[in-house]
Amino acid sequence: MEFGKILKVERTRQNLSQSDLALKLHVARQTVSKWENGDTYPNLDVLVSLSEILNVSSDTLLKGENNNVVENLSNDVKKKKRYKGVLIGIGTVLAFCIVILGVLTWGRQTQNETIDRINPFLKTQTGYAVMPLSNGKSLKPKDIFVVDDPFGSGEWLKTRYTGAVEKDDHVAIVKHKGSFIFVSRLITKKQLPAEYSDIWNQDYYPYEKNPTGGHRIQPSSSTWGLPFK
């Protein structure tokens, strides 16, 4: 006997109309009618509820020839597995993205040069900085404030420039991405853009820790982010 016929027999035995059964299952009456006519089949969750409402075992509902509900249930289980796999995949991708964003954010906040270099959200910039004088000696790595625009915006970076820096040749052009410096070299006064010309008359100002706990602070009392002396 087909599933629809078995369902109708068991429903009638319980003195339930299609509407009564539909109400108990929280489905439309037409849905029950389609089950009994063999047009559609219930999923696994509904089959369990049917067994409880009709007071019969699932085997009773599934037995008989030409009973396609088993195949339908098998497909339903496969769909749920695929759906679960998709959810796990999406969750894994989201978790990976969150971790990557966390690492990139941490790298920016701590000025990690390696992370900033590969950060796709940072752009390569060209700025200008007053270099510390070396007094005829090779310059050791120093913190310099790199001005990235004529309004004085910029950040402290660790320069790797090791050449000599003299009073008449103490401004450098710096190409960087975040805290990572691609290249820095000294330039002449003529090579300095006019909108940055005030930098030439300034002296190097050393890095100071932020007393409020920040990583680095911009020098104060300066139009360009560098103090006049």
C-alpha positions in Angstrom: 0.0 0.0 0.0 1.3 3.5 -0.8 2.1 6.0 1.9 -0.9 8.2 1.0 -3.4 5.4 1.4 -1.8 4.2 4.7 -1.9 7.8 6.0 -5.6 8.1 5.1 -6.5 4.8 6.8 -4.7 5.7 10.0 -6.1 9.2 10.0 -9.6 7.8 9.6 -9.0 5.3 12.3 -8.2 8.2 14.7 -11.4 10.0 13.6 -9.4 12.9 12.3 -10.3 15.0 9.3 -7.7 16.4 7.0 -8.2 19.8 8.7 -7.8 18.3 12.2 -4.6 16.6 11.3 -3.3 19.7 9.5 -4.0 21.7 12.6 -2.1 19.4 14.8 0.9 19.4 12.4 0.7 23.2 11.9 0.4 22.8 8.1 -2.3 23.6 5.6 -5.1 21.2 4.9 -4.1 21.1 1.3 -0.7 19.7 2.4 -2.3 16.7 4.0 -4.4 16.2 0.9 -1.3 16.2 -1.3 0.3 13.6 1.0 -2.7 11.3 0.7 -2.9 11.8 -3.0 0.8 11.0 -3.4 1.6 14.4 -4.9 4.1 15.2 -2.2 5.6 13.6 0.9 6.4 14.8 4.4 9.9 15.2 5.6 11.5 13.3 8.5 10.5 15.7 11.2 6.8 15.7 10.1 6.9 11.9 9.8 7.9 11.6 13.5 5.0 13.9 14.5 2.6 11.9 12.3 3.6 8.7 14.1 2.9 10.3 17.5 -0.4 11.8 16.5 -1.8 8.7 14.7 -0.3 6.5 17.4 1.4 4.2 14.9 5.1 3.4 14.3 7.1 5.0 11.5 7.4 1.5 10.0 3.7 1.2 9.7 3.6 4.5 7.7 6.5 3.4 5.5 5.7 -0.2 4.8 4.1 -1.3 1.5 4.9 -1.3 -2.2 5.4 1.8 -4.3 6.1 3.8 -1.1 8.2 6.8 -2.3 8.3 8.5 1.1 11.5 6.6 2.0 13.3 8.0 -1.0 11.9 11.4 -0.2 13.2 11.1 3.4 16.6 10.0 2.1 16.7 13.1 -0.1 15.6 15.3 2.8 18.5 13.9 4.9 21.0 14.5 2.1 19.7 18.1 1.7 20.1 18.7 5.5 23.7 17.4 5.3 24.5 19.6 2.4 22.9 22.6 4.2 24.9 21.8 7.3 28.1 21.6 5.2 27.4 25.0 3.6 26.8 26.6 7.0 30.0 25.1 8.3 31.9 26.4 5.3 30.4 29.9 5.6 31.2 29.9 9.3 34.8 28.8 8.7 35.2 31.6 6.1 33.7 34.2 8.4 35.9 33.1 11.3 39.0 33.2 9.0 38.1 36.7 7.9 37.6 37.9 11.5 41.0 36.5 12.4 42.7 38.2 9.4 41.0 41.5 10.2 42.0 41.2 13.8 45.7 40.5 12.8 45.6 43.5 10.4 44.1 45.8 13.0 46.7 44.6 15.6 49.5 45.2 13.1 48.3 48.8 12.5 47.9 49.6 16.1 51.3 48.2 17.1 53.0 49.5 13.9 54.1 46.0 12.9 56.1 46.6 9.7 55.6 43.1 8.3 51.9 43.1 8.7 51.4 46.7 7.4 53.4 45.7 4.3 50.8 43.0 3.3 47.8 44.9 4.6 45.5 45.3 1.5 43.6 48.2 3.2 46.6 50.4 3.4 47.8 52.5 0.5 51.4 53.4 -0.3 52.2 57.0 0.5 55.0 59.5 0.0 55.8 61.9 2.8 58.6 64.1 4.0 60.5 64.1 7.3 63.2 66.1 9.1 66.1 63.7 9.8 68.3 63.9 12.9 71.9 65.2 12.3 74.6 62.6 12.4 77.5 64.9 12.9 79.6 63.3 10.2 78.8 59.8 11.3 76.5 57.1 9.9 73.0 57.5 11.2 71.6 54.8 13.4 67.9 53.8 13.1 65.8 56.6 14.5 62.1 57.5 14.9 61.1 60.2 12.5 57.8 61.9 12.0 56.7 61.6 8.4 54.4 64.3 7.1 52.0 62.8 4.5 50.1 65.9 3.4 50.4 69.7 3.5 48.1 69.8 6.5 50.7 68.1 8.7 49.0 64.7 9.0 51.4 61.8 9.4 52.9 59.3 11.8 56.1 58.2 13.5 58.1 55.7 11.6 61.4 53.9 12.3 63.8 54.9 9.6 66.5 52.5 8.3 68.5 55.3 6.7 72.2 54.9 7.7 73.9 57.6 5.7 75.3 60.9 7.0 72.9 63.7 7.6 74.1 67.3 7.7 72.4 70.6 8.4 72.2 71.6 4.8 70.9 68.2 3.8 68.5 67.0 6.5 65.1 66.4 4.9 64.2 63.0 3.5 61.5 61.8 1.1 59.9 58.7 2.5 57.8 56.1 0.6 55.9 53.9 3.0 52.9 51.7 3.5 51.7 52.1 7.1 54.8 51.6 9.2 56.7 49.8 6.5 59.2 52.1 4.7 60.0 51.0 1.2 62.7 53.6 0.6 63.9 56.9 2.1 66.5 59.3 0.8 67.7 62.8 1.4 66.6 65.5 -1.0 67.7 69.1 -1.7 65.7 72.2 -0.9 64.8 72.5 -4.6 63.4 69.0 -4.6 61.0 69.7 -1.7 57.5 70.6 -3.0 56.5 74.2 -2.3 53.6 73.2 0.0 56.1 71.5 2.3 58.7 74.2 2.2 58.4 75.1 5.9 59.8 71.8 6.9 63.2 72.8 5.6 63.6 75.4 8.4 62.8 72.9 11.2 65.1 70.8 13.3 64.6 67.1 14.1 62.3 66.5 17.0 62.7 63.2 18.9 59.9 60.7 19.5 58.1 61.0 22.9 55.8 58.5 24.4 52.2 59.4 24.9 51.7 59.9 28.7 48.1 58.7 28.3 49.2 55.3 27.1 49.1 55.7 23.3 51.8 54.2 21.1 53.2 57.4 19.6 52.3 61.0 19.6 52.6 63.8 17.0 54.8 66.7 18.1 52.9 69.7 19.2 53.0 73.4 18.4 53.7 72.9 14.7 51.8 73.6 11.5 53.5 70.5 9.9 53.5 68.2 12.9 57.1 69.2 13.5 58.1 71.9 16.1 59.9 75.1 15.2 63.1 75.8 17.0 
